[in-house]
Amino acid sequence: MSVTDNRRGLWRRSSHSVNGNCVEVRFDPVQALVRDSKKPGGPILAFPIAEWKVFTSTLNKTRSSG
């Protein structure tokens, strides 16, 4: 995981967001960029696409086995 300063592009927010308290994510060809929706000018975390897919897959499995 690394921090990057790239703020261009479309950021997506979860439909489960309450009062804007969530993270936003944006994808480029090689990474998923994640930032705090309350501080869009703050730091951005960058995850390789393969790691992001494992992360979200694990969340979905955990949620469905609930």
N, C-alpha and C positions, 0 to 999 in steps of 0.2 A: 504494500500500500504506500502511496506517496501523495504529497500535496502539490497541487498545480494551481495556476492562477488564470486559467482559461475560462472566461465568463460569456463567451459567445455561444449562440445556439438556443434551442428550445429546452426548457426545464419542465419536467413532469412532476406533478404532486399527486400523492395518493388520494383516491376517492374516499378513503377512511380518515382523512385529515379533519381534525376538530379545531376550529378557531385559528387555522393556519399554523398550528404547532406540529410540524412534521419536517421531514427531509424532502428535498427535491432531487431528482435524478435526471441526468442527461447522458446520452450515449454518443460516442464517436466510434470510428471503425475498430479501435483496439481497447477501449476502456469505458467503464461506467463512472461518471463523475457524480459525486454526492455532496450536497451542501445543506445547511440549515436554512429553512424557509424564512425564519425570522431575521437572519443575517445574510442576505444574498451577496453582499460584498465581502463576506468573510472567507475563511479558508475553504478549500474544496479538496475532498478526498478522491483519489483516483484508484479504481480497482480494475485489474485485467478482466476482460469480458468473461473468460472461462471461470474465474473465481466468483464473479457476480452471479453467473448462472447457477453455480453450486449453492451459493448463499440463498438465492430466491427459491430454488428447488427445495432446499431443506426447510425453509419457512413454510412453503406450501404443504409439504408432507406433514410437518408438525401441526399445522392448522387443521388439516383434514383428519388427523388421528385423534385430535383434541379431546 
